[in-house]
Amino acid sequence: MTAASRIRSRILSVGAAVAVAAIALTGCTSNDSLANQYRSGSGQNYIAGDGTVSEYAAGNRGEPVSFSGKLQNGDTVTSKDYAGKVLVVNFWYAGCPPCRVEAPDLQSLSEKYAAQGVGFLGVNLYDSVQTAASFEKDKGVTYPSVLDRDTGSVLLAFSKTVPPKATPTTLVVDKEGRVAARILGAIPDKSILDTLISDAVAEN
């Protein structure tokens, strides 16, 4: 079974499980009202991507993406820091309901693939240092994030694959620095991103 077939199969499984998940979520307790609104299907005037998964064949990935940005601690991070490694880039902000829901899955996958050298980098589009840090502490996120609010430099670098208002968006960047896959909107299921990452890791 090809990677695309495996992902399509998982997407269908996710769709079939939506009703069950919705019932289960009604029994969950959480202090995160924005996340709960998103889980319940209440858009609250929020517009995001639809969870579309796109894979790009190695011959169709174009040129490597070069980027540079400032982390919350003031350090500079660049694409050169991830040379030769698979990199997962997640565009987010604290007031984004699906960002709040998917944060634990991203953290879990970052821990799973740490030993294989996979990098995870958040790109916060709107928040201050304090707001971003509060979100990360609340959600247990330990990988770094660029604060892109003032310059928009990282978003601009990925502008060919990341629409300006589609938050969250998650990209898998291959070992050559090219975008290998994109999830536009919330991650439909952790296993889908897991597959995209493992496929990128397996590439020579």
Long-range contacts (C-beta under 8 A, 24 or more apart in sequence): 3-55, 3-195, 3-196, 3-199, 4-55, 6-195, 7-53, 7-55, 7-192, 7-195, 7-196, 10-188, 10-189, 10-191, 10-192, 10-195, 11-53, 11-188, 11-189, 11-192, 13-189, 14-188, 14-189, 14-192, 32-100, 32-138, 34-95, 34-97, 34-100, 35-97, 35-100, 35-101, 37-97, 38-97, 38-98, 38-100, 38-101, 38-186, 39-101, 44-97, 46-96, 46-97, 47-165, 48-96, 48-98, 48-166, 48-167, 48-168, 48-185, 48-186, 49-163, 49-166, 49-167, 49-168, 49-169, 49-183, 49-184, 49-185, 49-186, 50-184, 50-185, 51-183, 51-184, 51-185, 51-186, 51-187, 51-188, 52-183, 52-184, 52-185, 53-181, 53-182, 53-183, 53-188, 53-192, 53-196, 54-181, 54-182, 54-183, 54-184, 55-180, 55-181, 55-196, 56-178, 56-179, 56-180, 56-181, 56-182, 58-174, 58-180, 58-203, 61-174, 61-176, 61-178, 61-179, 61-180, 62-160, 62-178, 62-179, 63-178, 64-176, 64-177, 64-178, 65-157, 65-158, 65-173, 65-177, 65-178, 65-179, 66-157, 66-177, 67-153, 67-154, 67-157, 67-158, 68-153, 68-154, 69-123, 69-146, 69-147, 69-148, 69-151, 69-153, 69-154, 70-146, 70-147, 70-151, 71-144, 71-145, 71-146, 71-147, 72-129, 72-132, 72-133, 72-144, 72-145, 72-147, 77-121, 77-144, 77-146, 79-157, 79-177, 81-119, 82-119, 82-121, 82-173, 82-177, 83-177, 84-175, 85-117, 85-118, 85-119, 85-175, 86-113, 86-116, 86-117, 86-118, 86-119, 86-172, 86-173, 86-174, 86-175, 86-197, 86-200, 86-201, 87-118, 87-119, 87-120, 87-121, 87-172, 87-173, 87-177, 88-118, 88-119, 88-120, 88-121, 88-170, 88-171, 88-172, 88-173, 88-193, 88-197, 89-121, 89-122, 89-123, 89-154, 89-158, 89-170, 89-171, 89-173, 90-120, 90-121, 90-122, 90-123, 90-168, 90-169, 90-170, 90-171, 91-122, 91-123, 91-125, 91-155, 91-162, 91-166, 91-167, 91-168, 91-169, 91-170, 92-122, 92-123, 92-124, 92-125, 92-145, 92-167, 92-168, 93-124, 93-125, 93-126, 93-127, 93-167, 94-124, 94-127, 94-131, 94-132, 94-134, 94-135, 95-126, 95-127, 96-167, 96-168, 98-168, 98-185, 98-186, 99-167, 99-168, 99-186, 100-135, 100-139, 101-186, 102-168, 102-170, 102-186, 102-187, 103-135, 103-139, 103-140, 103-141, 104-139, 104-140, 105-187, 105-190, 105-193, 106-141, 106-143, 106-170, 106-187, 106-193, 107-139, 107-140, 107-141, 107-142, 107-143, 108-190, 109-190, 109-193, 109-194, 109-197, 110-142, 110-143, 112-194, 113-197, 113-201, 116-201, 118-197, 118-201, 119-143, 121-145, 121-146, 122-146, 123-148, 123-154, 123-155, 124-148, 124-149, 125-149, 125-152, 125-155, 125-167, 172-196, 172-197, 172-200, 173-200, 174-200, 174-203, 175-200, 175-203
